[in-house]
Every structure is written in C-alpha cells, then in structure tokens.
Amino acid sequence: MDNRQARRMMERMGMNMNEIKEVKEVVIVTRDKEIHLDKPSVYEIKVKEARVFQITAEQITEKATDVPKFTEEDVSLVMTSASVSKERAVTALEEANGDIALAILRLKP
C-alpha cells in the first residue's frame, strides 16, 4: 500500500493526518527526567474528538531531574500536625530528608 492509498483509507475511517512543519524540539517531562527529541518529525492524527501525535526524532537525549523528596501534601500535613508555618515545615522536611514523622517530632516541643 503506497502513501496515497494509506491516506485515502484513513480519510474513509474519519482520520486526518497532517505534518506539523518546522518543529525544532519536543520535550517530554516526567517526574524524574526530561526527554529531549531534537529535529523531530511530528504528525498530528485527528480521529473524531481525539488528537494523537506521532513523533520520530534524529537525536534523543535524556536528562535526570531532581525529584523532590516530599510533596505539598507532606508540607501541609507537617504544618497542621506541628502547628508551624510553611517555611518551618519545609525546613524540617528538608532536614529530615523527607521523613514526615521525623520532621513532626523535631518540631514538637
């Protein structure tokens, strides 16, 4: 099946595919890393209400990012449990290496 036949078949199925021109870079950010796709070819495929992106790249670079050792929920829990400000709760969590119980114990009189 050649490219033209594939396009016709997709159109009959209600699919529309278009290349997004002049894309320089695509970055995928996850909790613990960033994936950089350099010089990508990007196609947008529209199917009814959905949009799907197909990406191929000449060069892929992965970079680890700093993962926070605690969340905003952890900070809130320490603030409430120890009756302290956000700044003191964050400092206590940093000093306790993210250990919520230890942070609370260190803040309690």
CYANA upper distance limits for C-alpha pairs under 8 A (distance plus 0.5 A):
  1 MET  CA      5 GLN  CA      6.50
  1 MET  CA      6 ALA  CA      6.97
  2 ASP  CA      6 ALA  CA      6.79
  3 ASN  CA      7 ARG  CA      6.73
  4 ARG  CA      8 ARG  CA      6.82
  5 GLN  CA      9 MET  CA      6.68
  6 ALA  CA     10 MET  CA      6.69
  7 ARG  CA     11 GLU  CA      6.67
  7 ARG  CA     17 MET  CA      8.37
  8 ARG  CA     12 ARG  CA      6.80
  9 MET  CA     13 MET  CA      6.93
 10 MET  CA     14 GLY  CA      6.88
 10 MET  CA     15 MET  CA      5.44
 10 MET  CA     16 ASN  CA      7.20
 11 GLU  CA     15 MET  CA      5.60
 11 GLU  CA     16 ASN  CA      6.53
 14 GLY  CA     47 VAL  CA      6.64
 14 GLY  CA     48 LYS  CA      7.23
 15 MET  CA     45 ILE  CA      7.19
 15 MET  CA     46 LYS  CA      6.09
 15 MET  CA     47 VAL  CA      5.23
 15 MET  CA     48 LYS  CA      7.78
 16 ASN  CA     45 ILE  CA      6.04
 16 ASN  CA     46 LYS  CA      5.56
 16 ASN  CA     47 VAL  CA      7.19
 17 MET  CA     43 TYR  CA      7.09
 17 MET  CA     44 GLU  CA      6.11
 17 MET  CA     45 ILE  CA      4.81
 17 MET  CA     46 LYS  CA      6.85
 18 ASN  CA     43 TYR  CA      6.06
 18 ASN  CA     44 GLU  CA      5.89
 18 ASN  CA     45 ILE  CA      7.08
 19 GLU  CA     41 SER  CA      8.12
 19 GLU  CA     42 VAL  CA      6.40
 19 GLU  CA     43 TYR  CA      4.79
 19 GLU  CA     44 GLU  CA      6.74
 20 ILE  CA     41 SER  CA      8.17
 20 ILE  CA     42 VAL  CA      6.03
 20 ILE  CA     43 TYR  CA      6.24
 20 ILE  CA     44 GLU  CA      7.40
 21 LYS  CA     41 SER  CA      8.48
 21 LYS  CA     42 VAL  CA      8.09
 23 VAL  CA     39 LYS  CA      7.44
 23 VAL  CA     40 PRO  CA      6.97
 23 VAL  CA     41 SER  CA      7.71
 23 VAL  CA     42 VAL  CA      7.75
 24 LYS  CA     38 ASP  CA      6.97
 24 LYS  CA     39 LYS  CA      5.83
 24 LYS  CA     40 PRO  CA      7.25
 25 GLU  CA     36 HIS  CA      7.39
 25 GLU  CA     37 LEU  CA      6.11
 25 GLU  CA     38 ASP  CA      5.28
 25 GLU  CA     39 LYS  CA      6.36
 25 GLU  CA     40 PRO  CA      6.81
 26 VAL  CA     36 HIS  CA      6.44
 26 VAL  CA     37 LEU  CA      5.54
 26 VAL  CA     38 ASP  CA      7.23
 26 VAL  CA     40 PRO  CA      7.54
 27 VAL  CA     34 GLU  CA      7.23
 27 VAL  CA     35 ILE  CA      6.10
 27 VAL  CA     36 HIS  CA      5.12
 27 VAL  CA     37 LEU  CA      6.70
 28 ILE  CA     34 GLU  CA      6.17
 28 ILE  CA     35 ILE  CA      5.52
 28 ILE  CA     36 HIS  CA      7.08
 29 VAL  CA     33 LYS  CA      6.75
 29 VAL  CA     34 GLU  CA      5.07
 29 VAL  CA     35 ILE  CA      6.99
 30 THR  CA     34 GLU  CA      6.65
 31 ARG  CA     65 THR  CA      8.23
 31 ARG  CA     67 VAL  CA      7.16
 32 ASP  CA     64 ALA  CA      6.39
 32 ASP  CA     65 THR  CA      5.70
 32 ASP  CA     66 ASP  CA      7.09
 32 ASP  CA     67 VAL  CA      6.09
 33 LYS  CA     62 GLU  CA      7.30
 33 LYS  CA     63 LYS  CA      5.97
 33 LYS  CA     64 ALA  CA      4.67
 33 LYS  CA     65 THR  CA      5.42
 34 GLU  CA     62 GLU  CA      6.23
 34 GLU  CA     63 LYS  CA      5.71
 34 GLU  CA     64 ALA  CA      6.86
 34 GLU  CA     65 THR  CA      7.43
 35 ILE  CA     60 ILE  CA      7.43
 35 ILE  CA     61 THR  CA      6.28
 35 ILE  CA     62 GLU  CA      5.01
 35 ILE  CA     63 LYS  CA      6.98
 36 HIS  CA     60 ILE  CA      6.19
 36 HIS  CA     61 THR  CA      5.60
 36 HIS  CA     62 GLU  CA      6.78
 37 LEU  CA     57 ALA  CA      6.11
 37 LEU  CA     58 GLU  CA      8.00
 37 LEU  CA     59 GLN  CA      6.48
 37 LEU  CA     60 ILE  CA      5.23
 37 LEU  CA     61 THR  CA      7.15
 38 ASP  CA     57 ALA  CA      6.47
 38 ASP  CA     58 GLU  CA      6.78
 38 ASP  CA     59 GLN  CA      5.73
 38 ASP  CA     60 ILE  CA      6.79
 39 LYS  CA     57 ALA  CA      6.27
 39 LYS  CA     58 GLU  CA      6.36
 39 LYS  CA     59 GLN  CA      7.55
 40 PRO  CA     55 ILE  CA      6.88
 40 PRO  CA     56 THR  CA      5.92
 40 PRO  CA     57 ALA  CA      4.54
 40 PRO  CA     58 GLU  CA      6.91
 41 SER  CA     55 ILE  CA      6.16
 41 SER  CA     56 THR  CA      5.76
 41 SER  CA     57 ALA  CA      6.69
 42 VAL  CA     53 PHE  CA      7.24
 42 VAL  CA     54 GLN  CA      6.23
 42 VAL  CA     55 ILE  CA      5.15
 42 VAL  CA     56 THR  CA      7.24
 43 TYR  CA     53 PHE  CA      6.12
 43 TYR  CA     54 GLN  CA      5.62
 43 TYR  CA     55 ILE  CA      7.05
 44 GLU  CA     51 ARG  CA      7.19
 44 GLU  CA     52 VAL  CA      6.29
 44 GLU  CA     53 PHE  CA      5.15
 44 GLU  CA     54 GLN  CA      7.00
 45 ILE  CA     51 ARG  CA      6.23
 45 ILE  CA     52 VAL  CA      5.52
 45 ILE  CA     53 PHE  CA      6.63
 45 ILE  CA     54 GLN  CA      8.13
 46 LYS  CA     50 ALA  CA      6.39
 46 LYS  CA     51 ARG  CA      5.15
 46 LYS  CA     52 VAL  CA      6.87
 47 VAL  CA     51 ARG  CA      6.85
 47 VAL  CA     52 VAL  CA      8.39
 69 LYS  CA     94 GLU  CA      8.43
 69 LYS  CA     97 ASN  CA      7.25
 69 LYS  CA     98 GLY  CA      5.56
 70 PHE  CA     74 ASP  CA      6.47
 70 PHE  CA     75 VAL  CA      7.93
 70 PHE  CA     93 LEU  CA      7.91
 70 PHE  CA     98 GLY  CA      5.77
 71 THR  CA     75 VAL  CA      7.02
 72 GLU  CA     76 SER  CA      6.65
 73 GLU  CA     77 LEU  CA      6.61
 74 ASP  CA     78 VAL  CA      6.77
 74 ASP  CA    100 ILE  CA      7.24
 75 VAL  CA     79 MET  CA      6.60
 75 VAL  CA     86 LYS  CA      7.34
 75 VAL  CA     89 ALA  CA      6.30
 75 VAL  CA     90 VAL  CA      6.60
 75 VAL  CA     93 LEU  CA      8.02
 76 SER  CA     80 THR  CA      6.64
 76 SER  CA     86 LYS  CA      7.98
 76 SER  CA     89 ALA  CA      8.43
 77 LEU  CA     81 SER  CA      6.46
 78 VAL  CA     82 ALA  CA      6.28
 78 VAL  CA     83 SER  CA      8.25
 78 VAL  CA     84 VAL  CA      8.22
 78 VAL  CA     89 ALA  CA      6.25
 78 VAL  CA    100 ILE  CA      7.25
 78 VAL  CA    103 ALA  CA      7.62
 78 VAL  CA    104 ILE  CA      6.29
 79 MET  CA     83 SER  CA      5.83
 79 MET  CA     84 VAL  CA      5.44
 79 MET  CA     85 SER  CA      6.52
 79 MET  CA     86 LYS  CA      6.64
 79 MET  CA     88 ARG  CA      8.47
 79 MET  CA     89 ALA  CA      6.08
 80 THR  CA     84 VAL  CA      7.60
 81 SER  CA    104 ILE  CA      7.32
 82 ALA  CA    104 ILE  CA      6.28
 82 ALA  CA    107 LEU  CA      6.59
 82 ALA  CA    108 LYS  CA      6.41
 84 VAL  CA     88 ARG  CA      6.69
 84 VAL  CA     89 ALA  CA      6.95
 84 VAL  CA    107 LEU  CA      8.47
 85 SER  CA     89 ALA  CA      6.75
 86 LYS  CA     90 VAL  CA      6.60
 87 GLU  CA     91 THR  CA      6.68
 88 ARG  CA     92 ALA  CA      6.56
 89 ALA  CA     93 LEU  CA      6.65
 89 ALA  CA    103 ALA  CA      8.02
 90 VAL  CA     94 GLU  CA      6.62
 91 THR  CA     95 GLU  CA      6.66
 92 ALA  CA     96 ALA  CA      6.54
 92 ALA  CA    103 ALA  CA      5.49
 92 ALA  CA    104 ILE  CA      8.18
 92 ALA  CA    106 ARG  CA      7.86
 92 ALA  CA    107 LEU  CA      7.81
 93 LEU  CA     97 ASN  CA      6.48
 93 LEU  CA     98 GLY  CA      5.36
 93 LEU  CA     99 ASP  CA      6.90
 93 LEU  CA    100 ILE  CA      7.00
 93 LEU  CA    103 ALA  CA      5.82
 94 GLU  CA     98 GLY  CA      6.45
 95 GLU  CA    103 ALA  CA      8.07
 96 ALA  CA    100 ILE  CA      8.00
 96 ALA  CA    102 LEU  CA      6.56
 96 ALA  CA    103 ALA  CA      6.06
 98 GLY  CA    103 ALA  CA      8.28
 99 ASP  CA    103 ALA  CA      6.69
100 ILE  CA    104 ILE  CA      6.76
101 ALA  CA    105 LEU  CA      6.67
102 LEU  CA    106 ARG  CA      6.63
103 ALA  CA    107 LEU  CA      6.90
104 ILE  CA    108 LYS  CA      6.72
